Amino acid sequence: MLWVALHFPLLPQGALEAIGAWACQFTPKVSLEPPRAVLAEVEGSLRLFGGLKSLKSKLHAGIEDMGFSAALATAATPRAALWLSCGRCSSVRDVPLEAVCKSETHLFLQSIGVHTVGDLSRLPREGLAQRCGRELLDDLDRALGSAPEPRAFFEPPARFSARLELPAPVSHAEGLAFAAQRLLVQLEGLLAARQAGIRQFTLALIDEEAEACLDVGLASPARDSDRMARLLQEKLSLTTLERPVEAIRLEAADFVSLNEFTSGLFGDAAAEAEDWARLVERLRARLGHDAVCGLATHPDHRPEHAWRRVEPGEWDPHDAPPPGPRPLWLIEPRKIKESEFTTLAGPERIETGWWDGDEASRDYFVARLPDGALAWIYREAGLSSAQWFVHGLFA
């Protein structure tokens, strides 16, 4: 086995679990070592991540993106990896005793000239157990591999919630994007570990009096932190803070299964659909959720009622197109003189709507206008002298 240990000199309260969840994207065998260390067994993950050097690079990059610093060490046993990371050494025998044992035990051993794990391993075992306790001797055996060390593995949670205290109050909403990016990196790691994505996340802006929430929606399930950060940036650019923000909290739930897809050789419909989804979600973040929608047909003969709003990408395969030619561009009816058009087809009578108070009784025609455009025109049904109206234009 090959264990990686991450030791954090400084770590906010509650951050260890968030880092453990983030680390689960690299291996399911992650173990927490409170208060400031995380252990991971990575031998089975080396091929996936391109070898140990590449894996270490990804770990360092992720830790930096989350705004932390950590000492990283590898060893064949979890205890040895932990000691190496705490002592910042390359050999277990060179690890100083302050990284291994309690302060009172360390002071006693130092007083008799024992300063490293190598010095400790040369002492008589029975005398060491009597003077310093059996626990220290057991830890030494586990580190050197002569005794097993079962570990309880961390299970990534089914929802995400992480808080970040800001180093100073922030008065402009756009200034929160950098801090929020750190939490989004943690969220991405958790989602990768659970092979899941989200359609929405919430950023809470916390001050000394209250908190306000920004809901950010995605057009398709995703876990890419950069994508979520761009959407959040759009939201923040339209937000005015009433009071300086002192802390932020990122929350996400309702995870959905998210699998990777394989690109096609001749075009990629899935990638194109995803590009459209990202465009829609950015427009919604900038213009508002209700400003962007999809259109679908509605079973009503009246043209002004024959459509409905749907979520982008949603449609009903059973929707049937209305009978007769229909213009691509429907406009507000406007009057037109009989001398300003030439009828080409029609009439098509539409007579309905008596049950909802918006009754229509019209004869529709396809007509050519003086500029050559094809128009959809109508007049009241059965009245040859009725006023004509243009209701749509054909492409």
N, C-alpha and C positions, 0 to 999 in steps of 0.2 A: 504494500500500500504506500501511497504518497500523500502526505498531509501538508496543507498550506495553513499557516497561522497568520492572522492579521491582528496586530496589537495597536490600539489607539491610545496615545498618551492623554488626549483630552477628548471627552465624549459627552454630549448633552444627555440628560436623563431621558430614557425611552428610545434613544437612537440605536442601541445595540440590536433590538428586535428588527428595526427597519433595515439595518445593514445585513442582518442574517437573512431576511426575506430577499433582499437584493442579491445576495451571494448564491441563493438557490437557483439562479439562472445558469450557473456554471456546473453545479452538481447537486443531486438531491441529498447528498450526505454532508449537511452543514450542522455544526454543533456550536452552541453559544458557550462562552467561558466568561461569565460576569466577573468584574464589571466592565471590562474594556477590551475583550478579545473575541474573535470568531475563528473557528477551525473548520476546515473543509477537506474532505478526502477526494482527491482529484485525479487519481490514476486512470479511471475509466473515462475521463473527459479530455485527456491530452490530445487524442487524435482529432476530436471534434474541433478543438480550438487551436490546432496547428502546433502542438508541442508545448513544453513547459515555459519556454521563454515567451512565446506569444501569449499564453494564458496569464503569466505574470504581468505582462504589459497591459492586458485588458483590465486586470484587477486594479493596477495602479491608476490607469486612466479613469475608471469608474469611481474610485475613491476620491480622486481629485475633483471630478465633476460634481460629486456630492458635497464638496467643501470640507472634506476631512483629510487628515494625514495619518498614515499608519506605517508601522514596520512590518515587512513581510518576510517570512522564513518558511522553508520547506524541510521536511524530515520524514523518515519512515514510520515514526510514531507520533501521535498527536501531542503527547507531553513534551517530546523533544522539540517539535516545531514551535510549541508555545514558549518554551524556555528560550529558544534561539531568537524569536521575535521580541520577547521582553528584554533580553540581554543584548540584542543587536550584535550577535556573534555568528561566526560561520561554523563553529564546532561546539558540540554540546559540552565537552570538557572545559571549554574556555568561558562558559557562561558564568557570570558573577553570582554569588549566592544571594544577593539582595533581590534577584529576579526569580528565586526559587523558593525561599522559605520565609517564614515570619520574622519580624524584626528582632524579637528577643532571641530566637534561635540563631539568626544571622550574627548578632553581636557576640554570642557565646562562641560560635565557630571561628569568628574573626579573631577572638582573643587567644585562640590556640593555634593561629596561623593557617586556618583553612579559608581560602578566598574564592575558590572556583568549584565547579561540579567535579572537575578532575581531581582536585584535592579531596573532595568529599568522598569520592568513590574509592579512595585508597585507605580510608579509615576502617577499623575493625567493625563489622556489621553489628555484632551483639552490643558492643559499647555504644555505638551510634544510636541504636534503637532505645537503649536504656536512658541515655542523656537527652535525646532530641525527639523521641517518640517514633512509633512504628510508621506513622503516616509519611514522614520524610523519606524513610527507607523504601516504602512502597512506591512513592513518586519517582524515586531514583530508578527503581527497577522498571517502571513503566516507560520512563524516558529512554532507557538503554535497551528496551525491547525484551527484557527477560521476564516480564510479567504483562499479561493482557490489560487493556484499558477500554472497557466497553463505554461507548458514548451514546447519549440520547440525541437523536437527530431532530432538528428544528423543522416544523411544518409551516410552510408559508400560509398566512391567513387568507380568508376568502374575501376580505375587503381591505381597503387601504386608508389609513389616517395617520398623518405625520405633521408635526408642528415645528416651526422654526422661529426662534427668537431673533429679531433683527438687531444688528450691532448698534443701530441708532434709528430713531423714528424717521419714517419716510413720508414726505408730504406730497409727492407726485406719484400717481399710480404706476406710470411706466417704469419708475425706479424699482418696482417690486419684481420685475420680470427675471432679473438675475438670480434673486433668492429663490423664486418659485422654480427655476430650472433645476436647482439642486433636489428639490422634492420630486420633480417629475422624473429625474433619473432613478430615484428610489422606486417610484411607481413602475417605471418601465422594467426594472429588474424583477419586481414581484410578478408582473404580468407575464414576463418571459418564463419565469419559473413555473407558473401555473398554465402555460401555453394558452393564455387568454388575452382578450382585449376589452376595451370599454367603449361605450358610446357617449359618455358624459363624465365630467369630473367637476368638482366644486372647489374654489379657492376662497377661504374665509379670510377677511382682512380684519385684524383684531387691534383695537386701541384700548385705552384705559377705561372707556365708558361703555363701549358696545362692540359689535362686530357686524360686518356686512359681507354678503356672499355673492360671488360671481360664478354663475353656472356656464360652463363651456360645453357645447354639444359637438359631436363628430358625426359626419354624414355616414360613416361606415366604421365598424369596430376596428380599433387600432391600439398599439402600445408604444409607438415611436415617440420618444420624449421630445425630439425636435419638432415634429408635427404638432404635438400638443402645445409646445411653447409658442409656436407661431400664432396659433389660434388665441392663446391667452394674451399674447402681445396685442392682437387686434382689440380684444376686450378691454385691456388696460388703457389703450390709447383713447378710448371713448369714456373713460371713467374719471370722475372728479372726486377727490377725497374730501370729506367734510372735516376730518381730523387726521393728524399724522398716525400712520400705522406702526405699531410696535412689534407685531408678530403676525405670522401667516400660518394657516393650516390647510393642507391639501387632503381632500377626501374623494374616494371613488369606490363604488360598489357595483353590484349587478354585472359581474364579469361574464363574458361570453366566450365560448371556445373560438380560438383563432389559430388556424393552421397556415403555414407558408404555402405559396403556390409556385408552380414551375412555369417559367416563361416559355412562350410558344416560339417555334422556329420562324413561322411566317405570320408576323403580327401577334399581338397579345391583347385579346379582348379584355382580360381581367385587369391588366395594367391600365388600359385606357379607361375602363370603368372606375378604377380607383383614382385616376387623375381627375375625372369629373367630380367624384365625391369630394376630393380635397378642395376643388374650386368652389363647390357649393358650400362647404363648411366655412371657408374663409369669407365668402360673401355674407353668410349668415352672421358670422362673428362681427363683421364690420357694419352691416346694414340692419341687423336684427333678425330673429328667427322667422318671423312672419313675413319678412320682405322677400323671401326666396321660397318658392314652392314648385311642385310639379303640377301638371294638368292632366286630367283624364276625362273621358266622356261620361255623361250622365244621361240616363234614359228619360229624356224629355224632348219633345219635338220643337219647343220654342228655343230658338238659337241662344238667347241670352241665359237660358237655364240648362243648356245641354252640356255644361262642363262643371267640373268640381276640382277643388284644390286637394292635392295629395302630397305626401312626403316625396321628395325627389327620388326617383328610381322606382317608386311604387306604381303599379298599374294592375288592372284586372284583365286577364286574357279573355274573359267572357264579355267584355264591353264590345258592343256591336256598333259600327259606324252608322250614323243616321242615313236615311234614304236620300237619293238625289245628290247633286253636286253641292259642296259646301266650300265657302271661301276660307283661305288660310287666315285672313285678317278680318275679324269682326269688329265693327266700329259702332259708335253711337249713331242711331238713325238720323240722317239729315235729309232735308227736302231736296228734291231735284225736279226740274221741269221736264215735261214729256218731250220737248224738243232737244234735250241734252243727252239722249241715249237712243240706242236701237236694240230692241229685244231680240235675243237669239234663241232662247229656250224657255219653256214654261207654259202655263203656270203650274206651280206646285202649291197646293193649298195646305196651310197649317192652321188648324182650328182646334184649340185645346185650352186648358188652364182655367176652366170655369169653376173648379173646386177650390182654388186657392186665392181667388180675388184678383188674379192677374191674367184675365182671359185674353187670348189672342185669336184673331180671325183674319188671316192675311193670305194673299196670293203672291208667291215669290216668282221672279223671273231672273234669268241670266241675261245681262245686257252689256253692250259695248259703249263706252264713253267716248267723247270726241277725241281724247288723247290716246285712244287705242286700248285703254285698260278694260279688263273684264270686271263687272260689278254684279253684285247680288242685290236686287232691288225688289220692293214690294209695294202693294197698296192694299187698302182694306178690301176684304173678300166680297165679291158680288157688286161692287160699286165701280162702274167704268169711269166715273168722273171724279173718283177719289184722288187725294194727293199721293204722289209717288215719294218713296224714301229709299236712300242707299243704306244698306245694312252691312255690307261686307265687300271686300276686294279680293279677287283671286290672284294668286302669285303669277 
